[in-house]
Amino acid sequence: MTKDFVSKNRLSGVLEDIRAGKFVLVYDFDNREKETDMTVASEFITADVLRIMRKDAGGLICTTTPNRTAKELGLPFLSDVFWNNRDAYPLLGLMAPDDIPYDNTKSSFGITINHRKTYTGITDGDRALTIREYVNTIFRDAPAENRIKELGKNFRAPGHVHLLNTTAKLLKTRQGHTELCTALMYMAGVRPSATICEMMGDGGTACSKERVIEYSKKNGLHFITGEQIIKAWDDFLEETGTDV
């Protein structure tokens, strides 16, 4: 990636922080969820990182998978699992997520997993182990059939780590936090999986953009918007020819 790209998109500090395993705070759009996700590269997940996400963000902790990798390994969208089993369980068909108010695509939720070496799977240490080993496995330089066998051997489902699958043509068909945060990982040059958690407020709603910006300043973290990421991503694709 050239210096021109980084300076033009004011991403230098953001991408440096991602490569250093620091949090970045990602706000989507005023006309979408209007939420901020605390985001970190999945390869740097530790129990301490998860504890901060759990206490300071407070939403649902999830880990993203690029669409091509998910397809290659047979990691489905959960909505497809439900829809394909609607004959056996008709209620699943009736509950299809076709009315999401902020999104015209299906939910990005994939399956949930635990590493087989975890106990309950919910502790910070258990979830950190699951996420780290999941990322190590799916991005291993090995044929898909070998990685599939590893996943089956070392993980059980359902579990306590929620997986999210990006859509194909990243940020072109869906522009949710799953895609925005995964795009940041690609641009930073780390393994393209983000672990994310919505930042919740104390009044039963999402933390406001203003409060998140205050938090970012207090803790020395970068705050970045969906608009900034999409502009940078378009430039990144043009410059690198990346196809995801």
Rosetta blueprint (number, residue, H / E / L):
1 M L
2 T L
3 K H
4 D H
5 F H
6 V H
7 S H
8 K H
9 N L
10 R L
11 L L
12 S H
13 G H
14 V H
15 L H
16 E H
17 D H
18 I H
19 R H
20 A L
21 G L
22 K L
23 F L
24 V E
25 L E
26 V E
27 Y E
28 D L
29 F L
30 D L
31 N L
32 R L
33 E L
34 K L
35 E L
36 T E
37 D E
38 M E
39 T E
40 V E
41 A E
42 S H
43 E H
44 F H
45 I L
46 T L
47 A H
48 D H
49 V H
50 L H
51 R H
52 I H
53 M H
54 R H
55 K H
56 D H
57 A H
58 G E
59 G L
60 L L
61 I L
62 C E
63 T E
64 T E
65 T E
66 P L
67 N H
68 R H
69 T H
70 A H
71 K H
72 E H
73 L H
74 G L
75 L L
76 P L
77 F L
78 L H
79 S H
80 D H
81 V H
82 F H
83 W H
84 N H
85 N L
86 R L
87 D L
88 A L
89 Y L
90 P H
91 L H
92 L H
93 G H
94 L H
95 M L
96 A L
97 P L
98 D L
99 D L
100 I L
101 P L
102 Y L
103 D L
104 N L
105 T L
106 K L
107 S L
108 S L
109 F E
110 G E
111 I E
112 T E
113 I E
114 N E
115 H E
116 R L
117 K L
118 T L
119 Y L
120 T L
121 G L
122 I L
123 T L
124 D H
125 G H
126 D H
127 R H
128 A H
129 L H
130 T H
131 I H
132 R H
133 E H
134 Y H
135 V H
136 N H
137 T H
138 I H
139 F L
140 R L
141 D L
142 A L
143 P L
144 A H
145 E H
146 N H
147 R H
148 I H
149 K H
150 E H
151 L H
152 G H
153 K H
154 N H
155 F E
156 R E
157 A E
158 P E
159 G E
160 H E
161 V E
162 H E
163 L E
164 L E
165 N E
166 T L
167 T L
168 A L
169 K L
170 L L
171 L L
172 K L
173 T L
174 R L
175 Q L
176 G L
177 H H
178 T H
179 E H
180 L H
181 C H
182 T H
183 A H
184 L H
185 M H
186 Y H
187 M H
188 A H
189 G L
190 V L
191 R L
192 P L
193 S L
194 A E
195 T E
196 I E
197 C E
198 E E
199 M E
200 M E
201 G L
202 D L
203 G L
204 G L
205 T L
206 A E
207 C L
208 S L
209 K H
210 E H
211 R H
212 V H
213 I H
214 E H
215 Y H
216 S H
217 K H
218 K H
219 N H
220 G L
221 L L
222 H E
223 F E
224 I E
225 T E
226 G H
227 E H
228 Q H
229 I H
230 I H
231 K H
232 A H
233 W H
234 D H
235 D H
236 F H
237 L H
238 E H
239 E H
240 T H
241 G L
242 T L
243 D L
244 V L
